[in-house]
Amino acid sequence: MQTIEVPLVFRHHPEWASVGSITSNYLPQTYSALNGQRTQPILQGRTILRPAIDLNRFRCVAIIDWLELYLQTEANHQATNIQKWLANQMRACGSRSSVFVSGPNSEHRHIGNFFRVRLQQPDPADLAAVLLRLQTQFGSQPFTLTEYRIAGIEVSVDFFPKTHFGDDQRASDLMRWHMVDTLRRHLRPHPALTEATLCQPRSYGGKYGGGGATYFVAQKLSAAAKTLTREARRLEIDPGMLAPLSLQSHHQPPVDLTSYIGAKDHVVALRIMDKVTDRRDPNRNKVDALDSKHWRARIEVTLTGHHREDGGHGAAGLRTTGDLFEFNFQSLRPSMFEFFLPTTEVPGGTGSLGFRHSVDEVSIFARSGVYGLDRFHRAIEVVEQKRFAKGELAGRPTRLGKKGRLVSWTEMNQKVDRALHGLSKDWRSAR
């Protein structure tokens, strides 16, 4: 079968490459179950698209990008004074982490006895020493080092290109851009993270500027989708549920813009980015340029919540510092860092819809990845179920399971697993 080329899209296209010349390539293969297993009916006769990217050309590392703890002191203090004192103490013990202190709900210039302490890229070996000094200086609570409540945490998985001798910066850039596109195109987190309207995958800043959100899959049908609108009304379906059936609803995000999953203040939020800058101070809007040797593709998850709630981190099992030193970070992967491969059929295989429809699955995948393709399949399922209920289909439609018509990308998931296992090992060894 012929290789499928998907041109990468940029907000600011590299000057040295012509538009459309940088592509992600896919190798179509007839799908067959592994290890002699029986092929599921919903995958029978379908074609699987395998990316041509070589995962062995990337070093994958998982880190805690920042950790926030709640701090309660005996007397009232200014957050800025605690921050200055902590920064001096961390420098004295040789820590490379930076620290920021605010009120319990991230208020700036807070005065009181309850604070939120953020440690940027905390070192597990330094954390106990920092907490011990806090207790000594401020009489902080709790009085055991393992009982400090976690206020939030950000876990990042980074992919660094392994360049060969003689490779120039362009070669490294190409590898990194391909990985950013791959992460975004093949990630489908647990549906609970994307079901809410403001949580759906999106990027900000369109082709012509502006700061509005562009969703991978539009939330509403366009005015031009008259057939779908008419069918939605006839079948008594919310028109927005049929938006994935229109190719115009699917959008390919630029590689050089960050993609978001989860609302701004949601307890769980995911981001995928071309990591070439860093913002170490949460109180500043300014970003610092990274040295090119630190440029990488990144996927990260932020787990947080209100100080009276467990939040996303609590739901994951990270409530106290004691949990942190025992935590299995691999447990985050199935719901937040789960990657899939698409399967497709020949164009025109959607006759069960009952109306003319010419959108093919490869075109949808090229724009919105496995997330958009899965939404497409589930929109078809909704129509089929409604038509069956009205007696328009003779046979009961096949119900899609948890994975739908997607297939787990074992190699990528295992690579992320190994990185998260390494993070667990680092923190457990510091107990």
Residue, then its C-alpha position, 0 to 999 in steps of 0.5 A: m500500500q502507498t505511504i500516506e503523507v500528512p503535511l505539518v501545519f505551522r503558525h510560523h512556518p520555518e523559512w528554510a522549508s517550503v509550505g507542505s514539505i514537512t510531513s508525517n508519514y504513515l504506512p497502511q497495513t491490513y489489520s490483524a490481531l496479535n498472537g493469533q487472537r481473534t479479530q474483533p468484528i468492529l476491526q474486521g477488514r480495516t486498515i491500520l495506519r502506522p507512523a513511520i517515526d522511529l521511537n528509538r531516536f528519542r530519549c524519553v524522560a518523566i519529571i515533576d515539573w512543579l509541586e505545590l504544598y500547603l503550609q500552615t505556620e504558628a504566626n502570621h507572615q508575609a508570603t514574600n518573606i517566606q519565599k525569600w527565606l526559603a530561596n536562601q535555604m535552598r541555595a544553601c543546601g545546593s538545591r537547583s529548584s526555585v520556590f514561590v509562595s502565595g496564599p492558599n488560592s494562589e493570592h499574590r502578596h498574601i499575609g496570614n498563616f496558611f500558604r501555598v508553596r510551589l517548588q519548581q522541578p523539586d529534587p526528591a533528596d532536597l524536599a525532606a531537608v526543605l520541609l525540616r527547615l520550614q518546621t524549625q523556622f516557622g513551626s509549620q504544621p504538620f509536624t511529620l515530613t510525610e503529612y504535608r498536604i499536596a496542593g497540586i502537581e505537574v508531571s511532564v514526559d519529555f522526548f529529546p531527539k537523539t541526533h547523530f554525529g553530523d546532524d545540524q539543528r534543522a535535523s533536530d528540529l524536524m525530529r522534534w516537530h514530528m514528535v510534537d505532531t505524533l503526540r498530539r495526533h495519537l493521544r486520546p485520554h480518558p473521555a471523562l477528561t474531554e467530555a465537558t465543552l470547555c475541556q475539549p482538545r484545542s489550541y489558541g491563536g489561529k492562522y490569522g492571529g487572535g487569541g480565540a480557541t480552535y477546537f480539534v473538532a468544532q462544537k457546532l455544525s456549520a451553517a453549510a452542513k444543511t444535510l446533517t442539520r436536517e438529519a439531526r432534526r429528523l432523528e431528534i439528535d442534538p446537531g452538535m453531536l453530528a459535527p464530527l461527521s463534517l470534515q469542515s468541523h475537524h481542524q489540524p493544530p499548528v505544531d508550534l502552538t501548544s494544545y490544551i485538554g481541560a478547562k483553564d482551572h480544571v482539576v486535570a489539564l493536559r498540554i502538548m507543546d514544542k518546548v523551546t521556552d520556559r516560565r519558571d515564575p508563575n507570577r510572571n507572564k515572561v518566558d525565558a528562551l531555552d538553550s537549543k540542547h534542551w529543546r524537546a517535545r513535551i506532554e504534561v498533566t496538571l493535577t490541582g484543586h481548591h484547598r478544601e478539596d482533594g482535587g485531581h491529584g487527590a483522585a489520583g492518590l497524591r494527597t500528602t508528601g508521604d504518598l509522593f514517595e510511594f506513588n506509582f506514576q505509571s498509574l497516570r498513563p492509562s487515563m492521561f497518556e494513552f496513545f492509539l493507532p487509527t484504523t480506516e476503511v475504504p471511502g464510502g463505507t458509511g452507507s448505514l447513515g442513510f444519506r449521502h456522505s463522502v468524508d473519508e477517515v484518512s482525511i479526518f485523521a489527518r486533521s484531528g488525529v485519533y481523537g477526531l476519528d473516534r468522535f467521527h465513529r461515535a457520531i455514526e453510532v449515534v445515527e445508526q442507533k436512532r435509525f434502528a430505533k425508527g425501524e430504518l435498519a434491519g440489523r442491530p448496529t454494532r456498539l463501539g466499546k471503550k477503544g472504539r475502532l482505535v488500536s492501542w499503540t503498544e510501543m509508544n505506551q511502553k516508552v511512556d511507561r518506562a519513563l514514568h517508572g523511572l520517575s517512581k524509582d527516583w522518588r522511592s529511592a529518596r525515602 
